[in-house]
Amino acid sequence: MRETITELLVDLPSTSNTTDLLLRTHDADPGRALYALRSGTRWQDVSAAEFLQQVTRLAKGLIASGVQPGDAVAVMSRTRYEWTLADVAIWFAGAVTVPIYETSSAHQVAWILEDAQPAVVFVGDGPTTGVVLDAAARVGRTETTFVVRLTSGPVDGTATLATLGEAGARVSDDALEAARSSRGLDDAASIVYTSGTTGRPKGCVITHGNFALFAVNTLEFLPEFLKQENARTLMFLPLAHVLARAVQVVCFTGGITLAHSGSAAQLLEDLTTFKPTFLLAVPRIFEKIHATAGRRAAESGTGRLFAAAERTAVAYSRAVDARGRGGRGPSPVLRASHAVFDRTVYPRLRDVFGGEVAYTVSGAGPLSEHLTHFFRGAGIMVQEGYGLTESTAPCTVNTVSLTRVGSVGIPMPGTSVRLDDDGEVQVKGAGVFAGYHHDDAATAEAFTGDGYFRTGDLGSLDEDGFLTITGRTKDLIVTAGGKNVAPGPLEEKLREHALVGQAVVVGEGRPFVAALISLDREALGPWAAAHGRAGLTAGQAALDPDVLAGLQSAVDVANATVSQAEQIRKFTVLDIEFSVESGHLTPTLKLKRAAVVADHTRAMEELYAGR
């Protein structure tokens, strides 16, 4: 087996927990701005002292309501400041946070309520309250007092943050400290349910050690942007995702100012007014920004200029990579061309991120190598990492000084990564979860005899210890001819085309590989107008010869990266936009392959009819 290890940089006492990190930051500088709240177009700082006061009040309210150390408390809301406040208050009460995606159905919520048995559920708004009450009724919990609204007034007898805080007035500081300090590194801090891309969600038990050790070590591992003066970031990923919450802990541990943006419609304005210095994002965000920039350039008549700037950015980034491996680096001509675009085109792209972002971290899915080079060449470093819910946060990442585009980096501190004889990635270390809640059999199956977690992903390790993910064992397609095909890289290439929203490569047990493609409807309108086809609908586009020719060119580009047996022979365009609401994407915009295939069996059969 090939293996690569990064030793732990910072350790913590076993009796400590995540809340100790916040207290340490507060004691060092009570006036430090830990959070920022949007007020119109301006942002109002929340100091460490103010945040701690609010957390203390809410934690006492939880204790007054009967929450005991070790109890589960759920949160179902969009990303917002109050989500973070509730999360930390839960930990101060010695309890365990159970995040629930706000897009979850009553059926999904009912399963979590049944499995985790939360004593209290925080909800974000009226509709969410209704979903939780519906779910609670399905599992026999008809009382409503256990539901607490994060915003506005009570509904149907539910409590609010204000009423919960008032109830905590009778709880002493000593009682709160006893609850807070009752938890150690090995105790559960959260039960995070998997997104359910395969099968029923399982509750991953994330410990205080997972969060705390990740935080203190990440600050030392990525100091270039986490330890810079006045570091600040805007959180727009769902806080139900464990990576978002792990980054939150990094922020309050390092005294980094964190703001929240819970609305896609508000995101661009929030980036512009808050001006973060670094960002955490998922690949789809980068894909959409790139596609939108290209589309706007075409609409304004500067499409050729943008295309030249894109080619230059990619070439420049690749040359920088080559220099790091002993090559010559960017040529004088390339440097000159890059300098011109760096004054004219790239600043407009950087302005989309607020104008001050120099570093971004991409996780929760693969980002194409082309886009990584594009953004880096345009002045925005993309540090791609790799992790799962079961690893709490990235277990590998490209650092600023150690980056290999196309890989997902080297192990995080305190982490060992290896490949078994079949190429499966296996992980052991500080971030790996304690096991699945109430499921000893699944936990035993998930680990090897010597304690490594079986990720289910396929990968390769180079001579310098950089990991590259090549596919997923359950996604691997075996054609009728016995050829193994990894669909992920082909799909990434297809999504680089402006008209492609999502793509699903199929072919399990079939004579050849094919693809199901959904169109990017935002891009379709401008494309149609530019081609004299204004008003072209998605249904019409699915049969339009020019659209199909454009998609065929995308297929040809993807096919050039694989062997003949792995190439896409046929494709069909689906008259649907994959989304969270349609059930085809997870809340972090990862494709639910099984759901897509199950819902489009007729389209698949037509692809293979007559061969």
N, C-alpha and C positions, 0 to 999 in steps of 0.2 A: 504493500500500500504506500502511496505517496502522501506525505504529510508536511504541513507548514504550521509554525507556532509563533505567536507573539506573546511575550511574557507580560504579566500584569505590571502596570507602572505605579499604581497607587492601590493600597489595600485599606480596609476599614475594619474597626472592631466589630466582632460578631454580634455584639449587643446593640449596635446602632441601627438606625433605619433611615428611610428617605427623608423624613421630617427633620432629622438632625442637620441635613444639608441646608435646608431653608433657614433654620435657626442660626447656623454658622454665618450665612450671608447677612442675615439681619444684624447679628451682633457686630460684624465687621463694619457695617455702614447702614444704619437704620433708615437713612434718608435716600438710599440708592433707589433709582426708578426701576422696579422689577417688571411693571406692566404699564400699558398705555391703553386708555379707553378713548374711542372715537367720540367726539362731540362736534357734530356738523362736519366741517372740513378740517378740524383741528384735533389734536390728540392731547389728552390729559394724563399726566403721569400718576401712577399709584406706587408709592414708596414701599420699601420692604416693611416698614413699621405699620403702614396702613393696611397692607395685605395681611400681615400676621394678625392684626387686630380683628379683621373681618373673618379670617380663618378660625380664630379662637372662638369668636361669638357663634359661628355656625357649628363648629365641632361640639361645643357645649350643648347646643340645641339638639344635636343628634343623640348625645348621651342622655339628655332629659327625655327624649322620646323613647328611650329604652334600648338604643343600639349599644351592644356590648363588643369588647375587643374580639375580633375574629368574625363578626357578623358581616354579611354581604350587604352592600348598599349600591343600587344601580343608578346610572345617569343616562338619560336618553334625550339628546338635544343636538342642535347644530353647534358648530364650533363657536364659542363665545367665552367671554371672561368669566361668567358665572359657572361655566362648566369646570374651568380650572379651579375656581374657588371651592366648589363642592368637592372636587377630587382631593384636594389637599386637606380640606376639613375632615373628610372621611378617614384619611390616614391619621390625622391628629386624634380622632376618636378611637383609633386602634382597629378600625374596620377595614373591609376589603372592597375596593371599587370594582363594579361590574359595568363596563361601558356597553351601550346598546346604540347601534346606528339609528339615526333619526328616520331613515328610509325603511326601517324594518316593518314588516307586516305584523298584524296582531298574532298570527300563527307563529311567526318567528319569535316574537317577544314572549309569547306564552311558554315556549320551550325554555327560554332563558330564565323566566320567573320560576318555572317548575324545577329546573336543575340547580340554580344558584340560591333560590329562596331568599331574595333580598328583604331586609327588614324595612327599608325605605327605598323609594324610587324618585329621583329628581327628574322632572320633565321640563322641556323648553317652552312649549306653547300649548294653545288649546287643542289643536288636532293631535299632537303627540299625547296629550293627556287622555284623549278619547281612545287612542290605540292601546295605551297601557291599561286603562280601565277595562276595555274589551278583553285584552289578554288575561288580565287578572281574574275576570269572571270565568274564563275558560278553564282556569286551574283552581277554581274554588276560592279565590280571594276577593270577596265582595266588598270588603271595607275600603274606604277611600282615604282615610287619614294617613296612610303610609305613602301617599303620593304628594310630593312637594314641588310647587311651581318655581322655576328659576326666575321667571319674569312675571310682571303684572299681578293681578289679584287672584284669589282662590276661585276655583270652579268646582261645583258639586261637592263642596266640603273639603277640598284638598287644601293643604297648607301652603305657605309661601316662605321664602327665605326670611322675611321679616318676622313672621309669627314663630318660625322655628328658632330664630335668634332670641326672641323675647322669652321663649320657654327655657332657654339655656341660662338665663340670668341666675337661676338658683343653683347651678352647678359650680362647685368651687374650682379654683385653679389647681389645687392638689388632685382633685378627682380627674381633671383633664390631663394633667401630667402623668398620672398613673396609667391612664388609657393609652396615651401617646407613646410612652416609654415601654409599654408592655410588649411591643413588637421588636424583633431582631431581624438580622439580614436573611435568615432562613424562613421567616414567616411570610405568608401570602400578602401581597399588596394589591393584587388585582386578579380577577378571573376574566380573561379576554377570549371571547368566542370567535373561532375561525370564521372567515368570510363565507365559507360554504361553497367554494368553487367545486368541491367534490364532496358529496355526501352531507350528512347532518352536521351542523357546527358542533365542535367540541370545545369545552372550556379549558383554556390554557392557564395554568396557575403560574402567575408571574410574581416573584418574590421581591421583597425590599432590596435584597442583595442584587438582583437582576437590574433594577432601576438605578440604585445608588452607585454600584461599581461601574456601570456603564457611564454614568454622569461624570464621576471624578476622573475616570481614565480618558474619556473622550476629550475633555478639556485639555489634557496634556498631549493627546494624540493629534489634535487638529487646532493647535494654538493660533495659526495664522489668521483665522477669522473668528474663532471663539474667544480669544483673549485680546483682540484688538480693542483700543479705547472706544468707548461709546458704541459697542456692538449691539445691534438690535435686529430683530427678525419679526416677520409677520406670519402667523400661523393660519393657514387656510385649509389644511387637510382636516378630515374628520377626526375629532379627538377620541372617537371610538376606536381609532386605529392605534395600536400600541406604539408604533414608531413616533407618532405625533406626541404622545404623552411622554415617551422617553426623552424626546428633545426638550419638552417643557421642563423636565427635571434638570437637564443640562443647563438650561437657561437660568433657573433660580439658584442653581449651585454656583454658576459662574457670574451671577449678577448681570446677566444679559437682559435687556429690555425686550419684552415680548408683547406684541399686540395680536388681536384676533380679527379675522375677517371670515364671517360665516355665510356670505352671499356671493355667488359667482358674479352677479350683476354689479356688486360693489367692489370686487377684487381689484380691478385696474385702477380705480380711483384711490383705493386704500394704499396700493403700492406707490402711487404718485405722491400722496400726501404724507405717508409715514416714512418713506424712503429707507427701507431695511438695508442692512449691510450684507446680510446673507439670507438664503432662503432654503427651505425644505420643500421639495416638490415631487410629483410623480411624473413618469415619462409622458403621459398624455398632455400635461401642461406645456412641456417643451414642444411637443408635436403641434399643438394648436397655435402656440405663439409663432412658430416657424411658418406654418401654413398661412396664418393671418397676415404676417409680414409680407410674404410673397404675393398673396392675393391683393393686398393694398397697393403694393408696388405696381402690379400689373394694371390695376384700375387707374392709377395716376400716370400711367405711361412710362414708368421707370422700371419696368419688369426686367429689361436687359441689364440695367445697372445693378439691380438687386441680385440677379443671377451671377453676374461677374463678381460681386462682393461676396456672395456665398462660396463660389469656387475658390476665391482667394483665401477666405477664412479657413476653409477646410484644408487647402494646400499648406497654408502657414502653420496650422496646428500639427499637421502630419510631419512637416519639416522640423518643428520643435521636438516632436517625439523622436525623430530620426537622430537629431543631435544628441539627445539623451542616451542613445544607444551607440554613440561613436560616429554618427553620420556628420554631414557638413552643416546641417541646419538650413534655415531659409536663405535663398540666394539674394544677392543685392536687388535684383529686379523684383522678386517676390516681396522683399522688405519694403521697397518703395511703393509697390501697389497696395500692400497692406496698410501702410501709413496714410495713403490717400483715403482709403475707405474708412480708416479709423477716425478720420476727421469729418467724413461726410455721411456715411451710411450706418456704421456700427453704433454711434451715439443714440440714434433713434431706436435701435433695438434695445440698448441698455436702458433707455428711458421707460420702456414698457415695464421693466422691473423696478422702477423708481429712480434710476439714475445713479445709485450708490452701491448696487449689488456687484460684488466682484467674484463671489463664490456661491455656488448652489450645491445642494446635496440631492441626488436623485435616488429614490428607492421605490419599493413596492412593485417593481417590474423592470424589465429590460429596456434600456434606451439605445437606439441605434447608434452605431459607431459614427456614422455620417453626422448626425445631429450633435453628438458630443464634440466632434471636431469643429463643427460650425459655430456653436456657441462659444467654445474656448477661443477660436480664432477671432471672434467678435468681442472678446474681452470679458466673457463670463465663464469662469471655470465651473465645470460640472464634475463634482466628485461622486462618481457612481459607486454605490455599495450594494450589498446583498444581505438579505436576512428574511426571516419568517416571523409569524406571530410567536412561534415557539422559541425564537432566539431573542425576543424582546425588542431588539433594534438591529442595526447592521452587525453581522458577525465578521464581515470583511468590508473594507472601504479603500478607495484610492485616496491617499493623502495628498496634500499640496506638493510635497517634495518627492513623493513616490507614487507616480501616476502612470498607468498603462491603459490608454484608451482601448476600449473593447473588452477589458477585463472588469471585474468587480472588486479588484484591489487585493490587499493583503489582510490577514486576520487582525481583528481588533485586539487591544491588550487583554491578556488573560484568556485567549481563545486559540484552540487548536482545530485545524481543518485538514481533513484527509479524504482520499478517494478510495473506495473499495475496488475490488477486482472488476466490477461491472461499470465503474466510473461514477457511482453514486457519491454525492457530496455528504460527508458526515462531519458533525460539529460537536465540540465539547468545550465548555468554558463558562465564564462569569455570566454571560447573558442567557444561557440555555435554561429554559423553564423547568419547574419542579415536576410537572406531569399534567395529565388531563384530569379535570375535576370529576370525581365519581366514576372514573373509568380506568381501573387498574389494568385491564386487559389491553386497552389501546396504548397505555403508557408503556407497558412491557414490550409491546410490539414495536414501539417507536424508537427504542434504544437498543444498542448492541450490548453484548455481554460486558464490555469494558467501559460502558457509560457514554458512548457517542450517540448523538441524536441522528437518526436517519432522515435526511431532509426530503428525499424523493426527487431531488434535482440531480441532473447529470452535469458533470463539469470536467475541466482539465486544469492542471497546475503547471505553470512554466518553471524554468530553472531558478527564477528569483522569488518564487512563492506567490505569484499573482494567480488568482482564481478566475476562470472564465466559465460562465454557465452556458452549457450547450443544449439544454433541453430539460424536460421533466419525464421521469420514468412512466408516469401515467398518461402523459400526453404523446409519448412516442408512438408514431404510426408505423405499423408493419403492413406493407402492401401484400397483395396476393402473391407477388413474386418473391416475398421474403425480405424485401429491402426495408431497413429501418430508416425512418425519416423524422427529423426533429422539426416540427412545424414553426416553432418560435422565430428563428432567424428569417425564414421566408415571409412570415407575417410582418415582421419589423420592416423589411424592405418594401413590402406592398404599402404599408401605412405612410411611407415617405412621399407617396404621390399625393398631390393636392386634392384629388377627388375621392381618395379612399378614406372613409371614416374608420372602418374596422375590417379585418379580414380573418377568416378562419380556414386554415388548410386542412383538408380531409383526405381520406384514402385508406382507412383501416380495412384490411381484407379486400381491397379493391384492386383492379388491374393497373391503376395509375393514380397519381396525386392530382387533386383538384382543389378549387378554392371557392368559398362563399364570400362575397364582398358586399359591404354596405357602403353607400355613398356618404360623403361629408356634405350635409345639406347646406351648411353655411357657405361652403366653397362652391356649391353647384350653381347658385344664382349668379354670382359674378362671372363664373366661367361661361355660363350660358349667354349672358349679356355680351361678353367679349367675343363670343363666336356667332353673334347674330341670332341667338336662340332665346331671347328674353322670354321668361314665363315657362321655360321647360320644367316640368315637374319631375320628382324623383321616379315616379312610375314610368314616365316617358323616357327619362334618361337611361333607365335600365335596358332599353331596347335601342337607344340612339347609336348609330354607327360611329359617330365621332367620339362619343363617350367610351364606347367599347374599344375603339382603337387606342384611346389614351390609357385605358386600363390594361390593354394588352401590352403596351410599352412598359407599364409598371411590372407586369408579370415577367416580361423579357429581362428586365433589370434584376429581378429577384432570381430568376432561373440561372442567370450567369454566375451566381455565387455557389451553385451546388452541382452535383453530378447529374448526368442525364436521367438516371433512374429516379432521382429525387425531384425532378422539375415538374412544375404545374402544367398539366396538359390542357386542362379546360377550366373555365370559371363561369360563375353565374352571378348576376347582380340582384340582390334582395331588395325589395321595396319596403325596407324597414330600417330605422336608425337604432342601432343597439344602444341601450341606456340602462341605468340602474332601474328605472321605472318599468322597462320592458322585461326585466329579469335576466338580461344578458350580460350585465356588467356588475361587478362588486362596487361598494361605495368608494373604493379607491381606484375605480375605473379599470380594474383587471377583467379580462374576458372570462366569462363562464362558458367554456368550450362545450361542455356536455349539454348545457341548456340550449345553446345555439343549434347544435346538431339535432337535438331532440325535437326542436320546434320547426326544423326545416328539412325533415326527412324527404318530403316530396321533391323539393328542389335538388336534393342530392341524388335521388333516384333518376331524375330527369338528366342530370349531368352524365350519369353512367349508362343511360338507356341507349342502346345501339353502339355504345363505345365510340 
